Amino acid sequence: MAEVREIAPEVRLRTIEDQDLDVFFKHQADPEATEMAAFPARNKEQFDAHWAKTRADDTVIQLTIVVDGTVAGNIGSWEQDGQRMLGYWVGREYWGRGVATKALAQFVGHVTTRPLYAHVAVHNTGSIRVLEKCAFRRDRVLEAQAPTPDDGVEEFIFVLDA
């Protein structure tokens, strides 16, 4: 019997378009995804306010992740407490297919500010692996200095220096 191999998806990044937000809203409302990310879903009003503020901020870099022509998620970077942060959200239907890794690899080529930081819930092994594949390393010094989060979610801090 011949081995069946899944064709790797084509992943590209592009500017966010208004209609992308409907997909992003559905992704962030997925209970399994919010549990994995340890980030609560926003209601529609909160979601719309967040994205209006984000899109109006010239210091934020936010792009849509497109897989084989379909919106699959978003990836972005922003300033927080003097650090350039990174975050991404990929719809659950795209998990385990290399989408986040390909998107992040493209994004770090686009955003050249270093260091670049990412916080990830300790139980989110998929996202941890994505960061490691893209040359991020765990910053144990920053983790030791970080205050206990108000939400009680234990996080690792990853950094990309080069």
matplotlib code that plots the C-alpha trace (Angstrom):
import matplotlib.pyplot as plt

x = [0.0, 1.4, 2.0, -0.4, 1.3, -0.5, 0.5, 2.0, -0.3, 0.7, 0.9, 1.2, 0.7, -1.2, -2.7, -5.9, -9.1, -12.4, -14.0, -11.1, -12.4, -15.5, -13.1, -10.9, -14.0, -15.0, -11.5, -11.2, -14.6, -13.6, -13.7, -10.9, -8.7, -9.3, -8.4, -5.2, -4.2, -5.4, -7.0, -10.7, -12.9, -14.3, -17.9, -18.6, -18.5, -15.2, -13.8, -14.8, -13.3, -10.1, -9.6, -10.6, -7.9, -5.3, -5.9, -5.7, -2.3, 0.6, 3.0, 1.1, 2.1, -0.9, -1.3, -3.7, -2.5, -3.8, -3.7, -4.4, -6.4, -8.5, -8.1, -6.6, -5.7, -3.6, -0.2, 1.0, 3.5, 3.1, 5.0, 4.3, 6.3, 9.2, 9.3, 8.3, 5.8, 4.5, 1.3, -0.6, -3.9, -4.6, -8.0, -8.2, -8.8, -5.3, -3.5, -0.8, -0.3, 2.7, 0.7, 1.7, 5.4, 5.4, 3.5, 5.9, 9.0, 7.7, 6.7, 10.0, 11.6, 9.2, 9.5, 13.2, 13.1, 15.0, 14.6, 11.1, 9.2, 6.3, 4.4, 2.9, 0.8, 2.9, 0.3, 0.3, 2.9, 2.0, 2.8, 5.9, 7.1, 6.3, 8.4, 11.3, 11.2, 11.5, 14.7, 13.0, 14.5, 13.0, 14.1, 14.3, 15.8, 12.7, 10.4, 12.0, 11.7, 8.1, 5.4, 2.8, 0.1, -3.3, -5.1, -3.2, -2.0, 1.6, 3.5, 6.8, 8.6, 10.3, 12.7, 14.2, 17.5, 18.8]
y = [0.0, 3.4, 5.9, 8.9, 12.2, 15.3, 18.2, 21.0, 24.0, 27.3, 29.9, 33.6, 36.8, 39.8, 43.0, 42.5, 43.2, 44.0, 40.7, 38.8, 40.0, 37.7, 34.7, 36.0, 36.4, 32.8, 31.5, 33.4, 32.2, 28.5, 27.0, 24.5, 27.3, 29.7, 26.9, 26.1, 29.8, 30.5, 33.6, 34.3, 34.9, 38.4, 39.1, 40.9, 44.4, 43.8, 42.1, 45.0, 47.6, 45.6, 45.4, 49.0, 50.1, 47.7, 48.6, 52.4, 52.0, 52.6, 50.9, 47.6, 45.2, 42.9, 40.6, 37.9, 34.3, 32.9, 29.1, 28.0, 31.2, 30.9, 33.1, 30.8, 33.3, 36.3, 37.2, 40.4, 42.4, 45.3, 47.3, 46.4, 47.5, 48.5, 45.2, 44.2, 41.4, 38.7, 36.9, 34.7, 32.9, 30.1, 28.4, 25.0, 23.4, 24.4, 23.1, 20.4, 21.3, 23.6, 26.7, 28.6, 27.7, 28.9, 32.1, 32.8, 32.2, 34.7, 37.2, 37.3, 38.0, 40.9, 42.3, 42.8, 44.4, 42.3, 41.1, 39.8, 38.3, 35.8, 34.6, 31.2, 29.1, 26.2, 23.7, 25.0, 22.5, 23.2, 26.9, 26.2, 23.9, 26.6, 29.1, 26.7, 25.8, 29.5, 29.9, 31.4, 30.3, 30.2, 33.1, 31.7, 34.9, 37.0, 34.2, 34.3, 38.1, 38.2, 38.7, 36.0, 36.8, 38.0, 35.4, 32.5, 31.2, 30.0, 31.1, 30.6, 33.7, 33.1, 35.5, 35.8, 37.7, 37.5]
z = [0.0, -1.0, 1.8, 1.6, 2.5, 3.2, 1.0, 3.1, 3.1, 1.5, 4.3, 3.6, 5.6, 4.4, 5.7, 7.8, 5.9, 7.6, 6.7, 8.5, 11.8, 11.6, 11.3, 14.2, 16.4, 15.8, 16.5, 19.8, 20.9, 20.5, 24.1, 23.3, 21.9, 24.8, 27.2, 25.3, 25.1, 28.7, 27.4, 27.8, 24.8, 24.4, 23.7, 20.3, 21.8, 23.6, 20.6, 18.2, 20.7, 21.0, 17.2, 16.6, 19.1, 17.7, 14.1, 15.0, 16.7, 14.3, 16.7, 16.4, 13.5, 12.9, 9.9, 8.7, 8.3, 5.1, 4.3, 0.8, 0.2, 3.4, 6.6, 9.2, 12.0, 12.8, 14.1, 15.6, 17.6, 20.0, 22.6, 26.3, 29.3, 27.1, 25.3, 21.8, 22.3, 19.9, 19.7, 17.3, 17.1, 14.6, 14.1, 15.6, 12.2, 11.3, 14.4, 13.9, 10.2, 10.5, 9.9, 13.0, 12.5, 8.9, 9.8, 12.6, 10.5, 7.9, 10.6, 12.4, 9.0, 8.6, 12.2, 12.7, 16.2, 18.7, 21.3, 20.5, 23.4, 23.6, 26.7, 26.5, 29.0, 30.3, 29.2, 25.5, 24.2, 20.6, 20.8, 22.8, 20.0, 17.4, 19.2, 19.6, 15.9, 15.1, 17.3, 20.4, 23.7, 27.1, 29.2, 32.7, 34.2, 33.1, 34.3, 37.7, 37.9, 36.6, 39.2, 39.7, 37.2, 38.4, 36.4, 38.0, 34.6, 34.8, 31.7, 30.1, 28.5, 25.2, 23.5, 20.1, 20.3, 16.8]

ax = plt.figure().add_subplot(projection="3d")
ax.plot(x, y, z, "-o")
ax.set_aspect("equal")
plt.show()
